[in-house]
Amino acid sequence: MSNILAFTAPPRRQVLSERAAALVACFASHRRIEDDVFWLKENAETLNILECTGQKVDAAALQPHLGFYQKLSDRLTFFPQYYRFLLSIGLDLEDLGMPGAQMESLCHWVATQGLPDAELSDLQRAEARRLLARRGVFTRAADAGLDDRLRAFISRPETFALPNKKAAYELTHIVFYLSEYGRRDPHIGAAARLSLEYAGITAFLDQNLDLLAEICIALRQAGQVPNAHWVAAIRRSLANFTVDDSVYVAPADDYHEYLVSTWAMSVMGIDDPCAAVTAKPCAFRKPEASEGALRAVSAALLGLGRARSGSWERMQDTLYAMLDDRAAETLCDAAASTSHFEAYFEGFARASLATH
């Protein structure tokens, strides 16, 4: 009897430029239908990352979007409530090389209709302003005080010393819009940069690498060097992502973390080969990761009541003793990764608010 050795080829790896065309095709044609608002979201995010990282995409690679682009005016007039998604996709397609020049007139139409005036939040008004400005169009919704209000929100670090994902994602997007996605100085001060550091510590404690990647991008756009521990965690996770194209799966996957982690590495000048993407249905799966320490640390502090202190020096041994090994290790890594941890912990512990 002879022994037969089976050879399993290792999965193919690609740098971002090699994945770009397949990413466009995958999200344009193989995950959702164009009438699904989540199709708009996924494709707006994908094209935005390709455009703002300066990827060279062949005109042929944009062909999956040709029909959508040609009907964009009709879609915009019928679905004005989605004008930010629609403008984003159309602008990026033109800037990536799609033949055509309709977006300037569509931006004027959006402004004339006053669609940005219906926005409730300053964050949405800032996004609308940024989109229209790409074709030199002004919107009345961008009043003179808009930037001051945005900067005031992000310049309160204590907001970001507490777990609040919504506020943290708004923080990163404000920096994206103020910096024109890294194309100009956002003119944020030390307090806003500290807010990004605090939000990053919380995300790291939670092992929320999706949010952490956005924070690293925002720090870079603000002219800062992101924490090396955070960058390493994102880099490791991205390297171990898998792209499953063996069978169609409903796209409740980790595509967003995959995209923003790719973006984060790109702005750091890192382009490691990652799992290959094919121009067909794909599910993006992140590697199994630690649950993080955020929930366990919060529960421990809450349980201590009046016995908790805002002093990290006084509390660290008590907390380590209350956590399992994995949570304690994550907390230790967070504390060692930044000189801001003690100040962060003072707010995070909420000792002055303890009532029992």
Buried (B, 14 or more C-beta within 10 A) or exposed (E): EEEEEEEEEEEEEBEBEBBBBBBBBBBBBBBBEBEEEEBBBBBBBBBBBBBBBEBEBEEEBBBBBBEBBEEBBEBBEEBBEBBBBBBBBBBBBBBBBBEEEBBBEBBBBBBEBEBBEBBEEBBBBBBBBBBBBBBEBEBEBBEEEBBEBBBEBBBBBBBBBBBBBEBBBBBBBBBBBBBBBBEEEBEBEEBBBBBBBBBBBBBBBBBBBBBBBBBBBBBBBBEBEBBEBBBEBBBEBBBBBBBBBEEEBEBEBBBBBBBBBBBBBBBBEBBEEBBBBBBEBBBBBBEEEEEBBBEBBBEBBEEBEEEBBBEBEEBBEBBBEBBEEBBBBBBBBBBEBBEBBBBBBBBBBBBEEBEE
